[in-house]
Amino acid sequence: MKRHSEKEIWGIVIFLSLVAGVGFVAGHSRRSVTTSAAAINPVIEIADASRQSNPPAPINTKKTTKPAPADLTILNGKEFVDVLPSLETLARSGNLEAARVLYQRLRSCVGFEDASDEAIRDRENANYQQQLGISRRIRSEYPDRPENPMFSEASLKQAHESALKAAFDRRDLCTSLTPLQISRHLDWERFALERHDRKTILDATKPDSTEVRGAERVRNAERLADMAEIEGNELNKLISTGDLVALERAAYAYGSDSTGLLRRDPELAYMYTYALSLAGGTRNDLHQISATMESLASGRPLHPPLSAQQVDAARARGLALFQSCCAKGTHD
């Protein structure tokens, strides 16, 4: 029986994790997001109300306003559209959960392309069959390995059914919104960032973020640069409190080619990742963190490597960051 290296298996598992984690989102013009000094010694500032942008103005609507439910996360696409004015009113009053639901659901419609029922089913079925094939291959080649419940056939089937439901729900939502309404996702996200909402700060850097792509990045370049500066500062404020999840997200955001607010900066990513390794990591084991640092240093597969001087400087800054944020204790 042909055996594959641990590296190949980790690659397959990571691929599966990303695929399984991608669901309906309900939940960089280049500008320097943070200086090295700021990353090492982030300064906690008291919010300046004069610096915060005003809540987005309401859009006139002839529809009768329906009240929003107590649990805003359960709204399906049609329900979201029905209670949109109520959600906006809640957000303007300071309800940051409402602001998060607004920007996440509106953001999910950026670049949406309508499709027929048949096309949606064909697409989701193809994804499902691909996941099944990979899972069965791993089980057949490594029969002695304990099965990860996340990749069992029952779990994959359940994930497929959820993805299919989410795809139809997204179509219901996005075909009911106007381009003006969809464009407001950036306004509501900035609104939450400026009010130091931890969930929004972390959401803007998560691995499956679909923040901005293509034409939207060009069209909103100045706004996105401003938001990236806010996001970087807010991340550093969280890190300074010993927040390991924020540290992990910073390492990811600066080290990847994601479509989030923050742009790739491998030297900064190395600094954050090294600090994370000194803090003991979060859900990632230290072996994976070391592999990430090696990948950042070598530049593979598509980016130039860091020089030895850059690596040494990043490690020194990472050590200083760890000592200032996390040496006395951390939290998730």
N, C-alpha and C positions, 0 to 999 in steps of 0.2 A: 504493500500500500504506500503510495507516495506521501511523504511527509513534507510539510511546509514549515518554514522558520517561524519562531515566535513573533518576529516583526511582521510577517504577513498576516498572522492570525490577529495580532493587535490591530492591524489596519482594517481587517474585515469587521472586527467587533466595533471599532470606532465608527466605521461606515454605517453599520446597523444602528448604532446608538443615535447617530445624527438623523438617519431616516425615520427611526421610530419616534424621535423627539419632535419631528416637524409636524405640527398640527395647524389648525386654524389660529391665526394670531388674534388672541383675545386681549389676549394679552395678551472722501470727506471732501471747490477752491480750498487749497491747502492753507492752513493757519497753524502756527505753533499752539498746541493746546496747553502745554505746561512746560516750564523751564525745569532744568535739572534741579536747581535749588528748590523750586516749589514742590517738586516731586519728593525731595528728601525731607523737607520741612514744611509740609502743607500748613497754611495758616487758617485757623478757624475764624471766620468773619461773621459778625452779626448781620443778619439780612437787612439790606438797605431797601426799604419799601419804594424809594424813589427810583431805584434801578430796575425794579420789576416791571415787566410789561403789563398793560391792562388786560383783563380778560377779553377774549374775542367778543365782538359785538354780536347780538343775535341776528339771525337771518330771518327775514319776514316769511311767515308761512300762513297759509289759509287753513291748514288742518287744525282740528281741535286738539289742544294739548292734552295728552294722557299722562297720568302720574307715573313716575318711575317706580319699579318694585324695590323692596328692601334689599334683595340680593341682585346687584347690577350685573353680576357675571353670568347669570343664567339667561340673559336676553338672547333670543335667536335673531336672525337678520331682520325679519319683518317687525318683530317687537322693538328692536333697537330703533328702527326708523320711526315707528309710532311714538316713542317716548323721547326722541332726540331733543325737542325743545325743553322738556323737563330735565334731561340730563345736563344740558347747557346751563340751565338755571341753577341746578345743584352745584355744578363746578364753579360758577361765578361766585357762589356763596362760600366757597372754600372747601368743598367736598373733593378731596384729591382722588378718591376712588372713582368718582364720576369723571374727573378729568382723564384718568388713566383709561377708563373704558372708552371714552370718546376718541382719544388719539390712537388707541390700539385698533379699534374697529374701523375707524376712518382710514388709518394707514394701510389696513389690509386690502383696501380697494385701489391703492396706487398701482397703476399698470395692469389692472384687471382686464381680462379679455373674456367676453361672454362665450359660452359653449353650450351645445345641446346636451340633453340628458345622456344620450348615447356616448358622446365624446367624453363626458365626465366619467361615466362608468368605465369606459375603455381605459382611460388614463389611470384611474385608481386601481383597476384590476391588474394592469401591467405592473404597477408599483408593488402590489401585493404579491404577485407571482415571483417577482424578483427577490423580495425579502424571503419568501418561502424557500426559494432555491438556495440562497446563501445559507440560511439556517440549516437546511437538510444536508448541505455539503459539509458544514462544520461538524454536525452530529455523526455523519458517516466516516469522516476522516479522523475524528477524535472521539470515539465512542466512550472512552473512559473519563472524559471531562464532565463534571457536573453541568447540567443544563441550566443556563440562565433563564429564570422564569419569564423575563422580559422578551425572550426570543422563542418561547414555546409556540407551537402552532395555534394554540387557543388564544394566546396573547396577541399574536400577529393578526389573527382573524378579527379579534375585537378592535385592534388598532385600525384595521382596514375599514371596518364598518363605521368607526368614528370619523375617519378621514373622508369617507364617502358622504356622510351626513354633513360634515363641515364644508365640503366643496359645494354642495347644493345650498347650504345656508349662506355661504359667501356670495354665491350668485344672486340669491334673493336680496341680500343687503346691497351689493354694489350696483345692481341694476335699478335700485330704488333711490339712490343718492345722486345729487347733481355734482358736476365737477367742482363747483364752488364749495360745497359741503365737504367733499373729499379733501380738498386742498387745505382745509383747516386743521388737519392732524398735526402739522408742525406748530401751529399756534397753541394748541392744547398741550402738546408735549413740552414746549418751552414754559408754558404757564406752570406746569408741575415741577419742572427742573428748578425754576427760579424760587420755588417754595420748598426746596430741599427734600422732595419726596424720595425716600430711599428706593422704593420699588421702581419708580420711573428711572432713577439714576442707574440702577442695575439693569433694567429692561433695555435701556439704550445700548448696552454692550453685550447682551446675551448672544450666544453662538448662532441662534437661528433668527437674529434680527433681520427684518426686511425694511430697514429704515429708508434708504434712498438708493435709487438706481438710475443709471443712464441720464435721460433727459431731465428728470427731476433734480438731479444733483447740479446740473448746469443751470437750470432755471432758478433754483433757490440757493445758489452758491453762497451769497453773502449771508443769508439767514442761517444756513447750515454751519458756516464758519463761526458765527456768533454762538450758536447752540453748542458747537463742539468745545468752545472755550469754557462755557458754563459747565458742560458735562465733565470735562477734565478737572476743573476746580472742585466740583462737587464730589467726584470720585476720590480725590485726594483728601478731602475733608473726612469722608467715611473711613478711608485707610488710616488716617491719623488717630482714629478712635480704636484701632485694632480690628477693624472689620475685614476678615479674611476673604469673604465673598467679593467685596469690592476690590481687594488686591488681586484676586484671581481674575476678575472681569477685566481689570486694567491690563494684566499680562496678556490676556486673550485678545483684547481689542487692538492693542498696539502691535501685536505679533501676527495678526491675520490679515487677509484680504477681504474682510467682511464688508457689508454695506451699511454698517452702523455709522454713528456720528464721527467717531475717532478714526483717523487715518493711520495706516501702518507706519511704525517707527521701531525697527528691530532693536535698536540700542535701548530705548525706553522699555520695550517689552522684556528684554533680557534683565534689566534692572528690577522690574516688578517681579519677574519669575524667580530671580535669585532671592529676593526678599521673601517670596512665598515659600521657597525651599527651606530657608532658615526658620520660618515660622511653623514648618511642619506640614504645609499644604492644607487642603480642605478635603473634598471628595477625591481629588486626584492623589495617587500615591507618589512617593518621592521618585520612583523609577520613571514615571511618566513626566514629571517636572524636569528631571535631568535630561530626558530625551528632547523635551521642548527647548531647553537651553542649548543643547548641542545643535538642534535644527536651526535655531536663530543664529548661532555663531557661524555655522557652515553655509547658511544662506540657501540651502536646498529646499525645494527643487528649482524655484524660479527666481530667486533673489540673490544678489551678491552677498558674499560672506562679510561678517564683521572682522575688522583687523584685530590683532592681538591687543593693541592699545585700547581699542573700543571695548573689547571684552573686559579688560582690566578695569577700565573706568566705570563700566556698567556694574561690575561686581562691587566696586568700592561704594558706588552710590546705593546699590541694593543693600549693602551692609548697613550704611548710615540710615537708610529708610527703615530697615527692620529694627534697628536700635531705637529709632524715634517713635515708631508706631506700635511695635508688636513684642518687643523683648520682655515687657512686663505682663503680657497676657493678651490673648486674642479672643474674638467671638465671631460666630457665623451670623 
